């Protein structure tokens, strides 16, 4: 991955959108996508979504299409605006490509139902990410999504506290505090 480390810990859809800070692409190759998926491993519902060894450039492109659609749709929805139809269609298409079912199985003592998607690992991954974006966009909380207040940051976050101003206190918050300190104490 590049020197930029992905921001994680936000809703999965925001973590995905935040892999495109500035003009960088933290998911520019199958290896970078695998690294990000390792960071997000406990948040992906389908164990098959963890089959990352065979990810291809086409799989990266499918994830990029979901990320682009999610970013555009979230950007509009958080302002209470209608998202472009193309953004919603990109998310719908990704989900349609890997239909989900409730798969029933016997575990030795009872029947269990697990949600599964069909298709290749990359197609299933794009579908799960599109579903996470759809869940966020349809949630009334989407209007609380904010952009980091640091001048040089474009990352989005869903604040747990109403006074949160930065994507990360350790990243942008610390830089802002250091800059304020420097402004107060620099020689005249």
Secondary structure as GFF3:
##gff-version 3
##sequence-region A 1 188
A	DSSP	alpha_helix	12	17	.	.	.	ID=ss1
A	DSSP	alpha_helix	30	40	.	.	.	ID=ss2
A	DSSP	three_ten_helix	41	43	.	.	.	ID=ss3
A	DSSP	three_ten_helix	47	50	.	.	.	ID=ss4
A	DSSP	alpha_helix	57	77	.	.	.	ID=ss5
A	DSSP	alpha_helix	85	96	.	.	.	ID=ss6
A	DSSP	beta_strand	100	106	.	.	.	ID=ss7
A	DSSP	beta_strand	111	117	.	.	.	ID=ss8
A	DSSP	alpha_helix	121	138	.	.	.	ID=ss9
A	DSSP	three_ten_helix	140	144	.	.	.	ID=ss10
A	DSSP	beta_strand	145	147	.	.	.	ID=ss11
A	DSSP	beta_strand	156	158	.	.	.	ID=ss12
A	DSSP	pi_helix	169	173	.	.	.	ID=ss13
A	DSSP	alpha_helix	174	185	.	.	.	ID=ss14
###
